[in-house]
């Protein structure tokens, strides 16, 4: 009788341990949770053509949308510096559109508008400009504005978006972005100026699901 009770007790303990272990191992990591949320968010986006391009992440996060036969870009750059922890209280917004083709084609010339607004700007400014295509690959696209001495770079695979100002023609290359970022010095008054977007730098997709 004592042997039977002892065996039954061991069985209960063993089952409890297995149940507890299963609960622990089934808990998702932060990365796994965000991947699941990203997939759920992606499923709410109907345009497979955009989702199969380097614009996928911008589309998922709402910075790119298809309206009729146009793909419209609304790119808010509210991180004016390398520290991307907290958005600035002002923003540099770049908007433009391209013709929606399958597969997506990036034109040689893009007419864009740039708007600066927010708490540190006394008078809101709105100017126009022209981007010229300087680089294009399956993983990124790079445009340059001679008027504004600036580069707009979209990195598809790395899910990054950059806007560089105070730059000379052909000084920003897609293949050298990592090197440029590693050597970036925002205290250099004569150096390039880096703008980023908090909408692209954040890793919590529940924010975009709530907006949806």
C-alpha positions in Angstrom: 0.0 0.0 0.0 2.8 2.4 0.9 4.6 1.6 -2.4 1.4 2.3 -4.3 0.9 5.7 -2.6 4.6 6.6 -3.2 4.4 5.8 -6.9 1.1 7.7 -7.2 2.7 10.8 -5.6 5.7 10.6 -8.0 3.3 10.4 -10.9 1.5 13.6 -9.8 4.8 15.5 -9.3 6.1 14.3 -12.6 2.9 15.4 -14.5 2.9 18.8 -12.7 6.5 19.4 -13.7 5.8 18.5 -17.3 2.8 20.8 -17.4 4.8 23.7 -15.9 7.7 23.1 -18.3 5.3 23.1 -21.3 3.9 26.4 -20.1 7.4 28.0 -19.9 8.7 26.7 -23.2 5.5 27.8 -25.0 5.9 31.4 -24.0 6.8 33.6 -27.0 9.9 35.8 -26.9 9.5 39.5 -27.8 10.9 38.9 -31.3 8.5 36.0 -31.9 5.5 38.1 -30.6 6.4 41.0 -32.9 6.9 38.7 -35.9 3.4 37.3 -35.3 1.9 40.8 -35.0 3.7 41.9 -38.1 2.2 39.0 -40.0 -1.2 39.8 -38.7 -0.8 43.4 -39.8 0.5 42.4 -43.2 -2.6 40.2 -43.7 -4.7 43.4 -43.4 -2.8 44.9 -46.4 -4.4 43.7 -49.6 -1.9 44.9 -52.3 0.4 41.9 -53.0 2.4 43.9 -55.6 3.6 46.4 -52.9 4.2 43.6 -50.4 6.5 41.8 -52.8 8.7 44.9 -53.3 11.2 46.8 -51.2 8.3 49.0 -50.1 6.8 46.2 -48.1 7.7 47.6 -44.6 6.6 51.1 -45.5 3.3 49.7 -46.7 2.8 47.6 -43.5 3.5 50.7 -41.3 1.2 53.0 -43.3 3.8 55.2 -44.9 3.0 54.0 -48.4 -0.5 53.4 -49.8 -2.0 52.8 -53.2 -4.7 55.2 -54.3 -6.3 54.5 -57.7 -3.3 54.1 -60.1 -0.8 55.8 -57.9 1.4 54.7 -55.0 1.6 57.6 -52.5 4.5 58.2 -50.1 4.1 60.1 -46.9 7.4 59.9 -45.1 7.6 61.8 -41.7 11.2 62.3 -40.6 10.9 63.2 -36.9 14.3 62.0 -35.7 16.8 64.7 -36.5 20.0 63.1 -35.3 21.4 59.7 -34.5 19.6 59.3 -31.1 16.4 57.6 -32.2 14.9 57.0 -28.7 12.4 59.8 -28.7 10.8 61.6 -31.6 11.6 65.3 -31.9 8.8 67.8 -31.4 9.1 68.8 -35.1 9.0 66.9 -38.3 10.4 67.0 -41.8 7.7 65.4 -44.0 8.4 64.3 -47.6 5.5 63.4 -49.9 5.4 62.2 -53.5 3.8 59.6 -55.7 4.7 57.2 -58.4 2.7 55.3 -61.0 1.5 51.9 -59.7 3.0 49.3 -62.0 3.5 45.5 -61.7 6.2 45.0 -60.7 6.8 48.3 -59.1 9.1 50.6 -61.1 11.0 53.5 -59.6 11.1 56.4 -62.1 14.3 58.3 -62.9 12.7 61.6 -61.8 10.4 62.2 -58.8 8.8 65.5 -58.0 8.4 65.8 -54.2 7.2 68.3 -51.5 9.0 68.9 -48.2 7.2 70.3 -45.2 8.8 71.3 -41.9 6.5 71.9 -39.0 6.4 71.6 -35.2 7.3 73.2 -31.9 10.8 74.4 -32.7 9.9 76.0 -36.1 8.5 79.6 -35.9 7.1 79.5 -39.4 6.1 76.3 -41.1 7.9 75.9 -44.4 6.8 74.0 -47.5 9.1 73.6 -50.5 9.2 71.5 -53.7 12.1 69.6 -55.2 13.2 66.9 -57.6 14.7 63.6 -56.8 16.9 61.9 -59.4 17.4 58.2 -59.2 21.1 57.4 -58.6 20.9 53.7 -57.5 18.4 50.9 -57.7 18.8 47.3 -56.7 16.5 44.4 -55.5 17.1 45.5 -51.9 17.3 49.3 -51.9 16.6 52.5 -53.9 18.6 55.7 -53.6 17.5 59.2 -54.8 19.4 62.5 -54.8 18.1 66.1 -54.9 20.6 68.5 -56.3 18.5 71.5 -55.2 18.3 70.4 -51.5 21.7 68.5 -51.5 20.0 65.5 -50.0 19.6 61.7 -50.4 16.5 59.6 -49.8 17.4 56.0 -49.2 14.9 53.1 -48.8 16.4 49.8 -47.6 13.9 47.1 -48.2 15.6 44.0 -46.6 16.9 46.0 -43.7 13.5 47.7 -43.2 15.2 51.1 -42.9 14.5 54.6 -44.2 17.0 57.5 -44.2 17.1 61.1 -45.4 20.6 62.7 -45.6 21.1 66.4 -46.1 24.2 68.6 -46.6 25.6 65.9 -48.9 27.5 66.1 -52.2 26.4 64.2 -55.3 27.4 60.6 -55.3 28.7 60.7 -51.7 25.9 58.5 -50.4 25.8 54.9 -51.7 23.6 52.1 -50.7 26.5 49.7 -50.2 28.2 52.2 -47.8 25.3 53.0 -45.5 26.6 50.9 -42.7 30.0 52.6 -42.9 28.4 56.1 -43.0 26.3 55.3 -39.9 29.2 54.0 -38.0 31.3 57.1 -38.8 28.4 59.6 -38.3 29.2 62.5 -36.1 26.2 64.8 -35.5 28.4 67.4 -33.8 30.3 68.0 -37.0 28.8 71.3 -38.3 30.2 70.6 -41.8 29.2 67.0 -41.9 26.2 65.2 -43.3 22.9 65.5 -41.4 20.9 62.3 -40.8 17.1 62.3 -40.5 15.2 59.1 -39.5 11.6 58.2 -38.9 10.3 56.9 -35.6 7.5 55.2 -37.6 10.2 53.0 -39.2 12.6 52.6 -36.3 10.1 51.2 -33.7 9.8 47.5 -33.3 6.4 47.3 -31.6 3.8 46.4 -34.3 0.8 46.6 -31.9 1.1 50.4 -32.3 0.1 50.0 -36.0 -2.6 47.4 -35.2 -4.2 49.9 -32.8 -4.2 52.6 -35.5 -5.8 50.2 -37.9 
